[in-house]
Amino acid sequence: MATVAESSAEEEKPNVATHSDIFSKSIVLEEATPWIEYAVQQATLYQKIVQETIDSTIEASRSRLTEIGLTASAHFHQTIASLEDVKSEYAVYEDKLFGKVKEGIDIAASHPLITGGVSVGLGCLVLKRPRRFLYYNTLRLFVSEETLLSRADTRVKELRQSIDRLKAESEKLETTDRVASVAEDELIRGRTKLRQAGKQIQGVVRSAYKIERQAAGLKDILGELPRREASQFRSQVSNLASEAKRERNALTKEVSKISNYGISV
């Protein structure tokens, strides 16, 4: 019996523990439920606020676009109306202009004498010769003949002075031309003389070449003679060849100077 009692006691202990766990969990759930409900309410509230914000933004954008469209349409219609007003005013001015022109044509056709006189007067004022003729004739009415003669005499004197100055300038130019022609002749003669001198110098240079060759030939001939007799002649021939070479080099430089002046030798 004691053994049975102990076993029954042991079986009752887990049951008691299970009931206590369930009770504690139910308490925790009861305490957490308000927080969960509050969190769900806050999430729902935030979702509602976000949705309202999005809806208000979309509505404001729609209203703004509608306002812009209405404003643009109003400006467009206002521009069209302004253009219509300008067109109507232009038509009015055009009608007035053509009316004035037509009226003027009718008046001119009905009064041919007046029209002819006005045309002649305008022609006299516009054209150069009739205007000058009219000017001088009008001037004669208010200015005496003596004044006109004195003015004409002054003009003639001024023209004569101008002609005298022109003649003096022409004479100066002619003198300069003569001097230039003389200088040109001198230049031509100088160039000719330089060309001739260059040719003469070239002839002398060729003569110097010949002298050098002859001196070289004499040296060969003197080489065949006895040394005692040929030594005196050999020194003289060498000196002559050296002098001929120096002269040839100097004359060649002169020919180069003449060529540098642009004169072909």
Backbone as CSV, one residue per row, in Angstrom:
resi,resn,N_x,N_y,N_z,CA_x,CA_y,CA_z,C_x,C_y,C_z
1,MET,0.835,-1.191,0.000,0.000,0.000,0.000,0.872,1.243,0.000
2,ALA,1.905,1.152,0.704,2.796,2.309,0.754,3.407,2.584,-0.570
3,THR,3.685,1.485,-1.281,4.286,1.660,-2.607,3.311,2.273,-3.547
4,VAL,2.065,1.877,-3.470,1.016,2.435,-4.338,0.813,3.887,-4.026
5,ALA,0.848,4.261,-2.773,0.654,5.656,-2.377,1.759,6.521,-2.896
6,GLU,3.001,5.978,-2.852,4.120,6.780,-3.354,4.023,7.009,-4.831
7,SER,3.607,5.930,-5.534,3.494,6.086,-6.998,2.410,7.046,-7.368
8,SER,1.325,7.025,-6.615,0.246,7.970,-6.920,0.671,9.388,-6.624
9,ALA,1.496,9.552,-5.600,1.982,10.895,-5.268,2.885,11.414,-6.349
10,GLU,3.731,10.459,-6.868,4.634,10.885,-7.944,3.872,11.259,-9.192
11,GLU,2.762,10.584,-9.487,1.963,10.907,-10.673,1.266,12.232,-10.526
12,GLU,0.890,12.648,-9.295,0.173,13.894,-9.079,1.090,15.097,-9.230
13,LYS,2.395,14.962,-8.992,3.314,16.086,-9.060,3.440,16.636,-10.455
14,PRO,3.624,15.790,-11.504,3.674,16.377,-12.858,2.412,17.067,-13.246
15,ASN,1.294,16.583,-12.809,0.031,17.234,-13.163,-0.028,18.620,-12.565
16,VAL,0.460,18.717,-11.303,0.447,20.021,-10.658,1.359,20.978,-11.388
17,ALA,2.537,20.478,-11.832,3.487,21.334,-12.580,2.906,21.764,-13.893
18,THR,2.188,20.882,-14.564,1.597,21.213,-15.867,0.551,22.283,-15.703
19,HIS,-0.263,22.196,-14.705,-1.293,23.209,-14.469,-0.672,24.558,-14.173
20,SER,0.432,24.581,-13.433,1.068,25.865,-13.106,1.673,26.516,-14.346
21,ASP,2.270,25.665,-15.236,2.838,26.227,-16.478,1.752,26.822,-17.347
22,ILE,0.671,26.125,-17.465,-0.435,26.627,-18.293,-0.965,27.921,-17.714
23,PHE,-1.055,28.003,-16.405,-1.576,29.199,-15.770,-0.659,30.388,-16.009
24,SER,0.669,30.122,-15.870,1.621,31.230,-16.085,1.602,31.697,-17.536
25,LYS,1.493,30.743,-18.477,1.453,31.135,-19.897,0.202,31.930,-20.204
26,SER,-0.906,31.553,-19.571,-2.146,32.293,-19.826,-2.038,33.704,-19.278
27,ILE,-1.337,33.850,-18.158,-1.158,35.191,-17.602,-0.306,36.039,-18.536
28,VAL,0.772,35.411,-19.064,1.651,36.159,-19.989,0.889,36.581,-21.231
29,LEU,0.057,35.664,-21.747,-0.730,35.999,-22.935,-1.712,37.118,-22.639
30,GLU,-2.330,37.061,-21.451,-3.277,38.114,-21.104,-2.569,39.466,-20.995
31,GLU,-1.332,39.449,-20.441,-0.601,40.709,-20.328,-0.104,41.216,-21.686
32,ALA,0.268,40.285,-22.604,0.824,40.702,-23.912,-0.252,41.098,-24.897
33,THR,-1.481,40.627,-24.674,-2.552,40.904,-25.645,-2.802,42.393,-25.809
34,PRO,-2.876,43.205,-24.745,-3.092,44.655,-24.963,-1.973,45.300,-25.775
35,TRP,-0.733,44.872,-25.528,0.384,45.445,-26.308,0.296,45.071,-27.778
36,ILE,-0.084,43.822,-28.025,-0.224,43.387,-29.428,-1.344,44.159,-30.106
37,GLU,-2.473,44.314,-29.391,-3.586,45.071,-29.973,-3.181,46.523,-30.218
38,TYR,-2.408,47.097,-29.263,-1.954,48.485,-29.445,-1.026,48.615,-30.656
39,ALA,-0.124,47.619,-30.793,0.800,47.648,-31.944,0.036,47.523,-33.253
40,VAL,-0.990,46.639,-33.257,-1.796,46.483,-34.483,-2.545,47.776,-34.776
41,GLN,-3.080,48.415,-33.729,-3.789,49.685,-33.933,-2.850,50.769,-34.484
42,GLN,-1.623,50.827,-33.898,-0.668,51.829,-34.388,-0.273,51.570,-35.835
43,ALA,-0.064,50.290,-36.165,0.295,49.963,-37.556,-0.844,50.332,-38.492
44,THR,-2.075,50.035,-38.069,-3.233,50.397,-38.901,-3.343,51.911,-39.041
45,LEU,-3.068,52.635,-37.920,-3.141,54.095,-37.960,-2.086,54.674,-38.913
46,TYR,-0.852,54.130,-38.782,0.217,54.614,-39.672,-0.094,54.321,-41.131
47,GLN,-0.654,53.146,-41.375,-1.025,52.804,-42.752,-2.102,53.749,-43.270
48,LYS,-3.045,54.083,-42.404,-4.107,55.008,-42.798,-3.547,56.401,-43.082
49,ILE,-2.577,56.837,-42.189,-1.974,58.165,-42.388,-1.196,58.212,-43.702
50,VAL,-0.439,57.153,-43.959,0.342,57.113,-45.215,-0.581,57.125,-46.419
51,GLN,-1.664,56.346,-46.342,-2.607,56.301,-47.460,-3.273,57.661,-47.673
52,GLU,-3.620,58.332,-46.546,-4.231,59.660,-46.669,-3.232,60.664,-47.265
53,THR,-1.969,60.548,-46.822,-0.940,61.456,-47.376,-0.779,61.255,-48.874
54,ILE,-0.733,59.983,-49.278,-0.590,59.695,-50.719,-1.797,60.206,-51.482
55,ASP,-2.994,59.975,-50.922,-4.211,60.439,-51.606,-4.242,61.960,-51.705
56,SER,-3.820,62.643,-50.610,-3.832,64.116,-50.650,-2.809,64.648,-51.653
57,THR,-1.657,63.980,-51.707,-0.629,64.403,-52.679,-1.123,64.230,-54.103
58,ILE,-1.747,63.084,-54.366,-2.284,62.839,-55.715,-3.366,63.851,-56.045
59,GLU,-4.203,64.153,-55.077,-5.290,65.104,-55.321,-4.735,66.513,-55.580
60,ALA,-3.691,66.893,-54.777,-3.084,68.215,-54.991,-2.426,68.303,-56.360
61,SER,-1.777,67.204,-56.753,-1.139,67.201,-58.083,-2.184,67.316,-59.174
62,ARG,-3.276,66.597,-59.015,-4.342,66.688,-60.024,-4.921,68.100,-60.104
63,SER,-5.142,68.689,-58.917,-5.705,70.045,-58.925,-4.724,71.046,-59.525
64,ARG,-3.411,70.843,-59.240,-2.388,71.752,-59.795,-2.329,71.625,-61.313
65,LEU,-2.355,70.380,-61.793,-2.333,70.174,-63.247,-3.573,70.763,-63.901
66,THR,-4.717,70.597,-63.226,-5.953,71.171,-63.777,-5.870,72.692,-63.816
67,GLU,-5.287,73.277,-62.724,-5.145,74.737,-62.681,-4.210,75.231,-63.780
68,ILE,-3.070,74.501,-63.973,-2.119,74.879,-65.033,-2.772,74.793,-66.399
69,GLY,-3.533,73.716,-66.622,-4.222,73.582,-67.908,-5.218,74.700,-68.139
70,LEU,-5.959,75.061,-67.078,-6.927,76.152,-67.233,-6.222,77.481,-67.494
71,THR,-5.086,77.710,-66.764,-4.334,78.961,-66.979,-3.776,79.041,-68.390
72,ALA,-3.176,77.936,-68.865,-2.628,77.927,-70.227,-3.728,78.142,-71.256
73,SER,-4.865,77.511,-71.025,-5.977,77.700,-71.959,-6.453,79.148,-71.958
74,ALA,-6.471,79.751,-70.750,-6.908,81.152,-70.673,-5.928,82.069,-71.394
75,HIS,-4.609,81.826,-71.188,-3.604,82.640,-71.890,-3.697,82.448,-73.398
76,PHE,-3.907,81.225,-73.821,-4.020,80.961,-75.255,-5.216,81.695,-75.850
77,HIS,-6.342,81.605,-75.163,-7.537,82.307,-75.665,-7.339,83.819,-75.632
78,GLN,-6.604,84.314,-74.600,-6.335,85.751,-74.534,-5.449,86.197,-75.688
79,THR,-4.439,85.368,-76.014,-3.562,85.689,-77.150,-4.342,85.701,-78.452
80,ILE,-5.188,84.707,-78.627,-6.022,84.655,-79.840,-6.895,85.898,-79.936
81,ALA,-7.456,86.320,-78.782,-8.308,87.509,-78.796,-7.503,88.760,-79.139
82,SER,-6.249,88.851,-78.591,-5.401,90.005,-78.918,-5.067,90.039,-80.396
83,LEU,-4.763,88.874,-80.960,-4.468,88.817,-82.397,-5.683,89.210,-83.228
84,GLU,-6.835,88.799,-82.785,-8.052,89.184,-83.507,-8.259,90.692,-83.450
85,ASP,-7.966,91.289,-82.248,-8.097,92.749,-82.136,-7.117,93.468,-83.055
86,VAL,-5.857,92.984,-83.072,-4.857,93.606,-83.956,-5.275,93.474,-85.408
87,LYS,-5.788,92.311,-85.761,-6.221,92.096,-87.141,-7.360,93.040,-87.514
88,SER,-8.294,93.209,-86.586,-9.417,94.102,-86.880,-8.946,95.553,-86.994
89,GLU,-8.003,95.976,-86.080,-7.476,97.342,-86.173,-6.706,97.550,-87.469
90,TYR,-5.910,96.552,-87.878,-5.166,96.654,-89.140,-6.123,96.780,-90.320
91,ALA,-7.224,96.015,-90.255,-8.205,96.105,-91.338,-8.829,97.501,-91.392
92,VAL,-9.067,98.086,-90.198,-9.643,99.438,-90.165,-8.670,100.444,-90.770
93,TYR,-7.376,100.388,-90.345,-6.378,101.319,-90.900,-6.179,101.103,-92.396
94,GLU,-6.221,99.846,-92.810,-6.070,99.556,-94.237,-7.219,100.157,-95.038
95,ASP,-8.423,100.010,-94.494,-9.579,100.602,-95.187,-9.454,102.122,-95.257
96,LYS,-8.962,102.735,-94.137,-8.791,104.189,-94.154,-7.747,104.609,-95.178
97,LEU,-6.629,103.862,-95.225,-5.558,104.205,-96.160,-6.036,104.116,-97.603
98,PHE,-6.665,103.005,-97.931,-7.159,102.864,-99.302,-8.248,103.887,-99.611
99,GLY,-9.012,104.238,-98.564,-10.022,105.274,-98.777,-9.387,106.619,-99.086
100,LYS,-8.299,106.969,-98.336,-7.603,108.226,-98.610,-6.978,108.225,-99.998
101,VAL,-6.356,107.081,-100.357,-5.744,107.001,-101.688,-6.799,107.144,-102.775
102,LYS,-7.900,106.461,-102.590,-8.977,106.544,-103.580,-9.527,107.963,-103.656
103,GLU,-9.656,108.594,-102.475,-10.151,109.970,-102.457,-9.188,110.909,-103.171
104,GLY,-7.859,110.705,-102.928,-6.872,111.531,-103.615,-6.905,111.335,-105.114
105,ILE,-7.074,110.097,-105.544,-7.156,109.832,-106.991,-8.384,110.509,-107.592
106,ASP,-9.496,110.429,-106.874,-10.715,111.081,-107.377,-10.525,112.595,-107.473
107,ILE,-9.870,113.186,-106.437,-9.645,114.643,-106.467,-8.715,115.015,-107.612
108,ALA,-7.640,114.207,-107.800,-6.704,114.495,-108.890,-7.380,114.375,-110.246
109,ALA,-8.271,113.389,-110.375,-8.969,113.223,-111.656,-9.959,114.352,-111.896
110,SER,-10.554,114.861,-110.826,-11.537,115.933,-110.995,-10.884,117.302,-111.181
111,HIS,-9.585,117.473,-110.783,-8.870,118.745,-110.940,-7.549,118.488,-111.668
112,PRO,-7.571,118.289,-112.949,-6.335,117.952,-113.686,-5.331,119.086,-113.701
113,LEU,-5.786,120.344,-113.728,-4.841,121.463,-113.780,-4.021,121.553,-112.489
114,ILE,-4.724,121.444,-111.374,-4.015,121.486,-110.084,-3.040,120.317,-109.965
115,THR,-3.490,119.155,-110.405,-2.622,117.972,-110.344,-1.379,118.157,-111.194
116,GLY,-1.561,118.709,-112.394,-0.405,118.959,-113.262,0.561,119.961,-112.653
117,GLY,0.013,121.025,-112.049,0.885,122.014,-111.413,1.669,121.434,-110.253
118,VAL,1.000,120.640,-109.441,1.690,120.007,-108.312,2.772,119.056,-108.803
119,SER,2.482,118.301,-109.868,3.480,117.372,-110.421,4.693,118.122,-110.947
120,VAL,4.450,119.241,-111.648,5.574,120.040,-112.157,6.396,120.609,-111.008
121,GLY,5.707,121.093,-109.967,6.429,121.635,-108.814,7.276,120.580,-108.121
122,LEU,6.721,119.390,-107.940,7.496,118.311,-107.331,8.667,117.906,-108.208
123,GLY,8.450,117.892,-109.539,9.544,117.572,-110.453,10.665,118.586,-110.366
124,CYS,10.312,119.860,-110.236,11.336,120.902,-110.111,12.122,120.773,-108.808
125,LEU,11.445,120.335,-107.756,12.118,120.209,-106.468,12.948,118.936,-106.362
126,VAL,12.493,117.881,-107.028,13.178,116.591,-106.914,14.336,116.489,-107.882
127,LEU,14.137,116.839,-109.156,15.192,116.713,-110.157,16.263,117.770,-109.940
128,LYS,17.524,117.422,-110.277,18.659,118.283,-109.953,18.700,119.539,-110.817
129,ARG,18.643,119.381,-112.129,18.768,120.542,-113.019,17.616,121.534,-112.864
130,PRO,16.363,121.080,-112.866,15.281,122.053,-112.633,15.391,122.730,-111.279
131,ARG,15.845,121.998,-110.259,16.000,122.607,-108.941,17.069,123.693,-108.964
132,ARG,18.196,123.414,-109.667,19.258,124.415,-109.772,18.782,125.640,-110.555
133,PHE,18.065,125.377,-111.651,17.546,126.489,-112.457,16.604,127.352,-111.631
134,LEU,15.718,126.712,-110.879,14.785,127.447,-110.034,15.520,128.216,-108.945
135,TYR,16.589,127.611,-108.399,17.349,128.269,-107.333,18.005,129.547,-107.846
136,TYR,18.681,129.448,-108.994,19.379,130.628,-109.504,18.407,131.715,-109.962
137,ASN,17.291,131.316,-110.549,16.304,132.321,-110.945,15.716,133.023,-109.730
138,THR,15.462,132.257,-108.677,14.948,132.874,-107.452,16.004,133.767,-106.812
139,LEU,17.279,133.330,-106.897,18.355,134.124,-106.322,18.518,135.459,-107.044
140,ARG,18.295,135.439,-108.334,18.424,136.685,-109.097,17.361,137.715,-108.705
141,LEU,16.225,137.251,-108.213,15.174,138.183,-107.810,15.567,138.971,-106.570
142,PHE,16.389,138.370,-105.702,16.716,139.009,-104.424,18.144,139.546,-104.364
143,VAL,19.001,139.173,-105.316,20.395,139.617,-105.297,20.658,140.416,-106.562
144,SER,21.437,141.489,-106.425,21.737,142.347,-107.575,22.737,141.660,-108.501
145,GLU,22.805,142.198,-109.731,23.716,141.619,-110.711,25.172,141.829,-110.310
146,GLU,25.479,142.961,-109.660,26.858,143.209,-109.234,27.332,142.156,-108.236
147,THR,26.446,141.802,-107.319,26.804,140.771,-106.338,27.059,139.442,-107.020
148,LEU,26.180,139.114,-107.984,26.368,137.859,-108.713,27.674,137.864,-109.492
149,LEU,28.013,139.007,-110.113,29.260,139.099,-110.873,30.481,138.978,-109.962
150,SER,30.403,139.602,-108.789,31.537,139.504,-107.856,31.720,138.062,-107.371
151,ARG,30.593,137.407,-107.126,30.695,136.005,-106.709,31.286,135.149,-107.820
152,ALA,30.825,135.393,-109.054,31.362,134.633,-110.182,32.851,134.899,-110.358
153,ASP,33.272,136.176,-110.212,34.686,136.515,-110.333,35.517,135.815,-109.256
154,THR,34.977,135.767,-108.041,35.690,135.079,-106.956,35.842,133.593,-107.253
155,ARG,34.772,133.001,-107.768,34.836,131.584,-108.119,35.880,131.338,-109.209
156,VAL,35.909,132.229,-110.209,36.880,132.068,-111.301,38.306,132.178,-110.777
157,LYS,38.556,133.145,-109.878,39.898,133.294,-109.310,40.303,132.050,-108.509
158,GLU,39.348,131.518,-107.754,39.656,130.308,-106.986,39.997,129.143,-107.904
159,LEU,39.224,129.023,-109.001,39.523,127.957,-109.956,40.890,128.157,-110.604
160,ARG,41.235,129.438,-110.915,42.529,129.710,-111.539,43.672,129.373,-110.580
161,GLN,43.498,129.701,-109.310,44.526,129.347,-108.326,44.683,127.828,-108.209
162,SER,43.558,127.144,-108.248,43.632,125.680,-108.183,44.373,125.120,-109.387
163,ILE,44.095,125.696,-110.572,44.781,125.237,-111.789,46.270,125.542,-111.714
164,ASP,46.637,126.723,-111.175,48.052,127.063,-111.034,48.766,126.088,-110.094
165,ARG,48.103,125.756,-109.002,48.704,124.783,-108.081,48.861,123.424,-108.756
166,LEU,47.853,123.073,-109.557,47.928,121.802,-110.271,49.087,121.798,-111.269
167,LYS,49.284,122.936,-111.968,50.397,123.028,-112.915,51.739,122.936,-112.196
168,ALA,51.837,123.602,-111.040,53.091,123.544,-110.281,53.401,122.118,-109.836
169,GLU,52.378,121.421,-109.367,52.583,120.028,-108.969,52.981,119.175,-110.162
170,SER,52.368,119.460,-111.325,52.716,118.702,-112.532,54.169,118.946,-112.929
171,GLU,54.618,120.225,-112.833,56.014,120.525,-113.160,56.972,119.811,-112.203
172,LYS,56.620,119.793,-110.917,57.467,119.081,-109.960,57.545,117.599,-110.298
173,LEU,56.394,117.044,-110.656,56.385,115.627,-111.006,57.188,115.364,-112.272
174,GLU,57.087,116.300,-113.238,57.873,116.126,-114.459,59.371,116.189,-114.158
175,THR,59.766,117.135,-113.282,61.182,117.229,-112.904,61.645,115.949,-112.211
176,THR,60.798,115.482,-111.309,61.138,114.235,-110.618,61.241,113.082,-111.597
177,ASP,60.331,113.103,-112.603,60.358,112.045,-113.603,61.649,112.100,-114.417
178,ARG,62.049,113.339,-114.754,63.301,113.471,-115.512,64.493,112.987,-114.685
179,VAL,64.505,113.396,-113.410,65.597,112.942,-112.541,65.589,111.423,-112.425
180,ALA,64.388,110.872,-112.302,64.288,109.420,-112.188,64.758,108.736,-113.466
181,SER,64.379,109.335,-114.610,64.817,108.744,-115.878,66.334,108.827,-116.019
182,VAL,66.911,109.994,-115.591,68.374,110.126,-115.639,69.029,109.098,-114.721
183,ALA,68.454,108.963,-113.517,69.011,107.980,-112.585,68.879,106.567,-113.141
184,GLU,67.736,106.341,-113.806,67.554,105.022,-114.405,68.583,104.782,-115.508
185,ASP,68.819,105.831,-116.319,69.842,105.694,-117.365,71.215,105.440,-116.753
186,GLU,71.503,106.204,-115.679,72.787,105.995,-115.011,72.893,104.580,-114.453
187,LEU,71.748,104.123,-113.903,71.753,102.765,-113.353,71.979,101.735,-114.451
188,ILE,71.305,101.971,-115.596,71.485,101.033,-116.710,72.933,101.056,-117.195
189,ARG,73.468,102.291,-117.318,74.865,102.387,-117.750,75.803,101.748,-116.721
190,GLY,75.502,101.992,-115.450,76.342,101.389,-114.411,76.287,99.867,-114.445
191,ARG,75.086,99.328,-114.636,74.955,97.875,-114.717,75.715,97.337,-115.926
192,THR,75.607,98.102,-117.043,76.339,97.669,-118.244,77.840,97.686,-117.999
193,LYS,78.307,98.769,-117.345,79.737,98.862,-117.058,80.183,97.742,-116.117
194,LEU,79.334,97.467,-115.113,79.689,96.386,-114.195,79.732,95.039,-114.912
195,ARG,78.755,94.824,-115.818,78.753,93.571,-116.565,80.021,93.449,-117.424
196,GLN,80.379,94.570,-118.086,81.597,94.551,-118.903,82.836,94.323,-118.041
197,ALA,82.870,95.008,-116.890,84.018,94.822,-115.996,84.108,93.380,-115.514
198,GLY,82.943,92.787,-115.228,82.940,91.391,-114.797,83.476,90.462,-115.871
199,LYS,83.075,90.730,-117.107,83.585,89.893,-118.200,85.094,90.062,-118.357
200,GLN,85.567,91.320,-118.235,87.005,91.547,-118.325,87.746,90.835,-117.193
201,ILE,87.149,90.896,-115.994,87.787,90.221,-114.857,87.845,88.717,-115.095
202,GLN,86.760,88.162,-115.659,86.778,86.732,-115.953,87.870,86.390,-116.971
203,GLY,88.068,87.316,-117.953,89.168,87.086,-118.904,90.524,87.064,-118.210
204,VAL,90.703,87.997,-117.251,91.966,88.023,-116.507,92.119,86.761,-115.666
205,VAL,90.991,86.287,-115.088,91.052,85.058,-114.289,91.485,83.882,-115.158
206,ARG,90.949,83.819,-116.365,91.360,82.737,-117.276,92.851,82.862,-117.624
207,SER,93.307,84.121,-117.813,94.745,84.320,-118.080,95.589,83.846,-116.898
208,ALA,95.078,84.107,-115.671,95.820,83.652,-114.490,95.900,82.133,-114.450
209,TYR,94.770,81.462,-114.827,94.813,80.006,-114.904,95.888,79.546,-115.895
210,LYS,95.954,80.220,-117.036,96.945,79.845,-118.050,98.363,80.021,-117.513
211,ILE,98.583,81.153,-116.796,99.912,81.394,-116.225,100.276,80.286,-115.235
212,GLU,99.272,79.872,-114.411,99.559,78.810,-113.448,99.903,77.503,-114.158
213,ARG,99.183,77.203,-115.226,99.478,75.978,-115.957,100.861,76.053,-116.628
214,GLN,101.157,77.235,-117.204,102.477,77.404,-117.815,103.589,77.267,-116.776
215,ALA,103.344,77.836,-115.581,104.354,77.715,-114.519,104.559,76.260,-114.135
216,ALA,103.439,75.513,-114.079,103.575,74.090,-113.764,104.369,73.363,-114.849
217,GLY,104.123,73.751,-116.140,104.900,73.134,-117.230,106.376,73.484,-117.153
218,LEU,106.677,74.750,-116.802,108.074,75.152,-116.658,108.760,74.388,-115.526
219,LYS,108.016,74.136,-114.450,108.611,73.362,-113.363,108.997,71.967,-113.834
220,ASP,108.133,71.379,-114.672,108.461,70.050,-115.193,109.707,70.095,-116.083
221,ILE,109.779,71.168,-116.930,110.952,71.298,-117.812,112.223,71.528,-116.997
222,LEU,112.103,72.390,-115.944,113.277,72.669,-115.108,113.727,71.439,-114.333
223,GLY,112.800,70.528,-114.132,113.183,69.309,-113.430,114.128,68.440,-114.225
224,GLU,114.135,68.623,-115.535,115.038,67.839,-116.375,116.436,68.456,-116.463
225,LEU,116.580,69.731,-116.097,117.877,70.406,-116.148,118.700,70.066,-114.906
226,PRO,119.972,70.369,-114.951,120.802,70.145,-113.763,120.319,71.019,-112.605
227,ARG,120.487,70.472,-111.396,119.914,71.151,-110.218,120.581,72.504,-109.981
228,ARG,121.847,72.633,-110.177,122.524,73.898,-109.912,122.037,74.983,-110.844
229,GLU,121.833,74.678,-112.094,121.413,75.682,-113.067,119.904,75.965,-112.977
230,ALA,119.126,74.960,-112.588,117.663,75.121,-112.602,117.108,75.698,-111.306
231,SER,117.899,75.736,-110.226,117.365,76.193,-108.936,116.937,77.652,-108.979
232,GLN,117.716,78.482,-109.640,117.372,79.914,-109.724,116.078,80.125,-110.499
233,PHE,115.937,79.419,-111.623,114.717,79.564,-112.432,113.491,78.953,-111.715
234,ARG,113.733,77.894,-110.951,112.605,77.237,-110.269,111.997,78.167,-109.220
235,SER,112.804,78.911,-108.494,112.267,79.842,-107.485,111.499,80.986,-108.133
236,GLN,112.008,81.486,-109.253,111.292,82.562,-109.952,109.936,82.073,-110.474
237,VAL,109.918,80.869,-111.035,108.655,80.318,-111.554,107.655,80.100,-110.422
238,SER,108.125,79.640,-109.276,107.221,79.430,-108.131,106.626,80.746,-107.646
239,ASN,107.464,81.800,-107.599,106.952,83.110,-107.180,105.904,83.644,-108.155
240,LEU,106.184,83.469,-109.462,105.206,83.934,-110.460,103.891,83.156,-110.347
241,ALA,103.970,81.864,-110.131,102.746,81.054,-109.989,101.944,81.476,-108.755
242,SER,102.656,81.777,-107.644,101.959,82.213,-106.423,101.272,83.558,-106.630
243,GLU,101.965,84.496,-107.280,101.350,85.800,-107.548,100.126,85.655,-108.452
244,ALA,100.225,84.803,-109.480,99.085,84.580,-110.379,97.894,83.992,-109.615
245,LYS,98.153,83.101,-108.666,97.072,82.497,-107.880,96.401,83.529,-106.973
246,ARG,97.226,84.406,-106.340,96.648,85.444,-105.481,95.769,86.399,-106.285
247,GLU,96.254,86.812,-107.438,95.463,87.703,-108.281,94.176,87.018,-108.739
248,ARG,94.265,85.762,-109.072,93.059,85.039,-109.521,92.021,84.960,-108.409
249,ASN,92.435,84.695,-107.188,91.492,84.623,-106.062,90.835,85.981,-105.801
250,ALA,91.650,87.072,-105.870,91.090,88.409,-105.640,90.084,88.778,-106.720
251,LEU,90.415,88.465,-107.978,89.493,88.779,-109.078,88.224,87.924,-109.004
252,THR,88.339,86.710,-108.546,87.151,85.852,-108.387,86.200,86.440,-107.346
253,LYS,86.739,87.024,-106.266,85.893,87.684,-105.266,85.158,88.887,-105.857
254,GLU,85.838,89.660,-106.717,85.180,90.804,-107.356,84.033,90.350,-108.252
255,VAL,84.234,89.263,-108.982,83.152,88.727,-109.823,81.969,88.291,-108.962
256,SER,82.241,87.721,-107.796,81.154,87.311,-106.888,80.375,88.524,-106.386
257,LYS,81.078,89.638,-106.086,80.381,90.858,-105.661,79.446,91.370,-106.750
258,ILE,79.926,91.380,-107.991,79.077,91.843,-109.102,77.853,90.942,-109.249
259,SER,78.028,89.647,-109.094,76.894,88.717,-109.199,75.896,88.936,-108.070
260,ASN,76.388,89.343,-106.884,75.484,89.591,-105.757,74.575,90.796,-106.000
261,TYR,74.954,91.724,-106.872,74.093,92.853,-107.236,73.004,92.460,-108.234
262,GLY,72.948,91.211,-108.600,71.932,90.750,-109.539,72.309,90.951,-110.991
263,ILE,73.577,91.115,-111.247,74.057,91.326,-112.620,74.719,90.035,-113.080
264,SER,74.168,89.484,-114.143,74.747,88.250,-114.673,76.012,88.572,-115.452
265,VAL,77.074,87.849,-115.124,78.373,88.095,-115.774,78.658,86.932,-116.723
